[in-house]
Amino acid sequence: MHHPVVEEWRNSGHSEVFFENNRPLTKAALNRIIKNLCLEAGIQKTVTAHSFRHTTAYLMQSSGIDIIAIKRQLRHKQLSTTLRYVPPVDAAKLLNDACSDLLQ
């Protein structure tokens, strides 16, 4: 992305991605923004920033992406942690598929 603000951020050495009033956005502030957006959109389910990790894992799994790749994307050390992010009925199949790929 070649947007001037993004380029400025890259060149400044900042590690934070989200800002509010030129200050790093706290986890609580980000969750408050998400909550307000959900209210505006009429979404009644509780959604947090962490919910996006679960959504990412679910969408990757639904697209047929290998559970090991999902584990790496989420930067989990343990596969058991990643398996908590995908639907339980699919966890055994995903693990079996991953093991089958390793044995081939």
C-alpha positions as YAML, in Angstrom:
chain: A
units: angstrom
residues:
- id: 1
  name: MET
  ca: [0.00, 0.00, 0.00]
- id: 2
  name: HIS
  ca: [1.47, 3.34, -1.02]
- id: 3
  name: HIS
  ca: [-0.61, 5.75, 1.03]
- id: 4
  name: PRO
  ca: [1.37, 8.70, 2.48]
- id: 5
  name: VAL
  ca: [0.18, 8.00, 6.02]
- id: 6
  name: VAL
  ca: [1.17, 4.34, 5.76]
- id: 7
  name: GLU
  ca: [4.57, 5.28, 4.35]
- id: 8
  name: GLU
  ca: [5.10, 7.79, 7.18]
- id: 9
  name: TRP
  ca: [4.18, 5.12, 9.73]
- id: 10
  name: ARG
  ca: [6.58, 2.59, 8.17]
- id: 11
  name: ASN
  ca: [9.44, 5.07, 8.16]
- id: 12
  name: SER
  ca: [8.84, 6.29, 11.73]
- id: 13
  name: GLY
  ca: [9.77, 3.01, 13.39]
- id: 14
  name: HIS
  ca: [6.45, 2.67, 15.24]
- id: 15
  name: SER
  ca: [5.27, -0.80, 16.09]
- id: 16
  name: GLU
  ca: [1.66, 0.16, 16.81]
- id: 17
  name: VAL
  ca: [-0.89, -0.25, 14.06]
- id: 18
  name: PHE
  ca: [-3.92, 1.51, 15.51]
- id: 19
  name: PHE
  ca: [-3.90, 5.10, 16.71]
- id: 20
  name: GLU
  ca: [-6.38, 7.52, 18.29]
- id: 21
  name: ASN
  ca: [-5.45, 11.19, 18.74]
- id: 22
  name: ASN
  ca: [-1.85, 10.42, 17.68]
- id: 23
  name: ARG
  ca: [-1.47, 7.90, 20.53]
- id: 24
  name: PRO
  ca: [-1.40, 4.11, 20.38]
- id: 25
  name: LEU
  ca: [-4.85, 2.66, 20.73]
- id: 26
  name: THR
  ca: [-5.32, 0.56, 23.84]
- id: 27
  name: LYS
  ca: [-7.02, -2.83, 23.74]
- id: 28
  name: ALA
  ca: [-9.96, -1.37, 25.68]
- id: 29
  name: ALA
  ca: [-10.29, 1.58, 23.28]
- id: 30
  name: LEU
  ca: [-10.20, -0.70, 20.24]
- id: 31
  name: ASN
  ca: [-12.86, -2.94, 21.76]
- id: 32
  name: ARG
  ca: [-14.99, 0.13, 22.52]
- id: 33
  name: ILE
  ca: [-14.76, 1.21, 18.85]
- id: 34
  name: ILE
  ca: [-15.71, -2.30, 17.71]
- id: 35
  name: LYS
  ca: [-18.63, -2.35, 20.16]
- id: 36
  name: ASN
  ca: [-19.92, 1.00, 18.84]
- id: 37
  name: LEU
  ca: [-19.60, -0.18, 15.23]
- id: 38
  name: CYS
  ca: [-21.55, -3.33, 16.10]
- id: 39
  name: LEU
  ca: [-24.28, -1.27, 17.74]
- id: 40
  name: GLU
  ca: [-24.51, 0.98, 14.66]
- id: 41
  name: ALA
  ca: [-24.70, -2.09, 12.42]
- id: 42
  name: GLY
  ca: [-27.33, -3.75, 14.57]
- id: 43
  name: ILE
  ca: [-25.06, -6.66, 15.51]
- id: 44
  name: GLN
  ca: [-26.17, -7.96, 18.90]
- id: 45
  name: LYS
  ca: [-23.46, -10.56, 19.39]
- id: 46
  name: THR
  ca: [-20.52, -9.48, 21.55]
- id: 47
  name: VAL
  ca: [-17.53, -8.86, 19.26]
- id: 48
  name: THR
  ca: [-14.02, -8.00, 20.44]
- id: 49
  name: ALA
  ca: [-10.70, -7.53, 18.69]
- id: 50
  name: HIS
  ca: [-9.85, -11.11, 19.69]
- id: 51
  name: SER
  ca: [-12.98, -12.32, 17.88]
- id: 52
  name: PHE
  ca: [-11.23, -11.45, 14.61]
- id: 53
  name: ARG
  ca: [-8.58, -14.12, 15.34]
- id: 54
  name: HIS
  ca: [-11.32, -16.73, 15.67]
- id: 55
  name: THR
  ca: [-12.96, -15.46, 12.48]
- id: 56
  name: THR
  ca: [-9.66, -15.60, 10.62]
- id: 57
  name: ALA
  ca: [-9.03, -19.18, 11.73]
- id: 58
  name: TYR
  ca: [-12.58, -20.21, 10.84]
- id: 59
  name: LEU
  ca: [-12.44, -18.61, 7.38]
- id: 60
  name: MET
  ca: [-9.03, -20.12, 6.66]
- id: 61
  name: GLN
  ca: [-10.27, -23.56, 7.73]
- id: 62
  name: SER
  ca: [-13.47, -23.16, 5.70]
- id: 63
  name: SER
  ca: [-11.34, -22.33, 2.67]
- id: 64
  name: GLY
  ca: [-9.45, -25.59, 3.03]
- id: 65
  name: ILE
  ca: [-6.22, -24.15, 4.42]
- id: 66
  name: ASP
  ca: [-4.12, -26.67, 6.32]
- id: 67
  name: ILE
  ca: [-4.37, -26.47, 10.13]
- id: 68
  name: ILE
  ca: [-0.57, -26.14, 10.38]
- id: 69
  name: ALA
  ca: [-0.69, -23.04, 8.15]
- id: 70
  name: ILE
  ca: [-3.45, -21.61, 10.35]
- id: 71
  name: LYS
  ca: [-1.31, -22.32, 13.43]
- id: 72
  name: ARG
  ca: [1.58, -20.41, 11.87]
- id: 73
  name: GLN
  ca: [-0.66, -17.50, 10.80]
- id: 74
  name: LEU
  ca: [-2.00, -17.13, 14.34]
- id: 75
  name: ARG
  ca: [1.54, -17.58, 15.72]
- id: 76
  name: HIS
  ca: [0.51, -20.31, 18.12]
- id: 77
  name: LYS
  ca: [3.23, -22.45, 19.66]
- id: 78
  name: GLN
  ca: [0.90, -25.38, 20.29]
- id: 79
  name: LEU
  ca: [-1.44, -26.98, 17.76]
- id: 80
  name: SER
  ca: [-3.92, -27.59, 20.59]
- id: 81
  name: THR
  ca: [-4.37, -23.83, 20.91]
- id: 82
  name: THR
  ca: [-5.19, -23.50, 17.22]
- id: 83
  name: LEU
  ca: [-7.66, -26.36, 17.40]
- id: 84
  name: ARG
  ca: [-9.71, -24.30, 19.89]
- id: 85
  name: TYR
  ca: [-10.18, -21.68, 17.16]
- id: 86
  name: VAL
  ca: [-11.85, -23.98, 14.62]
- id: 87
  name: PRO
  ca: [-15.23, -25.72, 14.91]
- id: 88
  name: PRO
  ca: [-14.88, -28.76, 17.22]
- id: 89
  name: VAL
  ca: [-16.52, -31.18, 14.79]
- id: 90
  name: ASP
  ca: [-13.84, -30.35, 12.23]
- id: 91
  name: ALA
  ca: [-10.83, -30.47, 14.56]
- id: 92
  name: ALA
  ca: [-10.30, -34.24, 14.29]
- id: 93
  name: LYS
  ca: [-10.61, -34.15, 10.49]
- id: 94
  name: LEU
  ca: [-8.17, -31.22, 10.24]
- id: 95
  name: LEU
  ca: [-5.63, -32.99, 12.42]
- id: 96
  name: ASN
  ca: [-6.03, -36.19, 10.41]
- id: 97
  name: ASP
  ca: [-5.60, -34.28, 7.12]
- id: 98
  name: ALA
  ca: [-2.50, -32.50, 8.44]
- id: 99
  name: CYS
  ca: [-0.95, -35.80, 9.56]
- id: 100
  name: SER
  ca: [-1.78, -37.42, 6.21]
- id: 101
  name: ASP
  ca: [-0.01, -34.59, 4.39]
- id: 102
  name: LEU
  ca: [3.08, -35.05, 6.54]
- id: 103
  name: LEU
  ca: [3.23, -38.78, 5.82]
- id: 104
  name: GLN
  ca: [3.05, -38.42, 2.03]
...
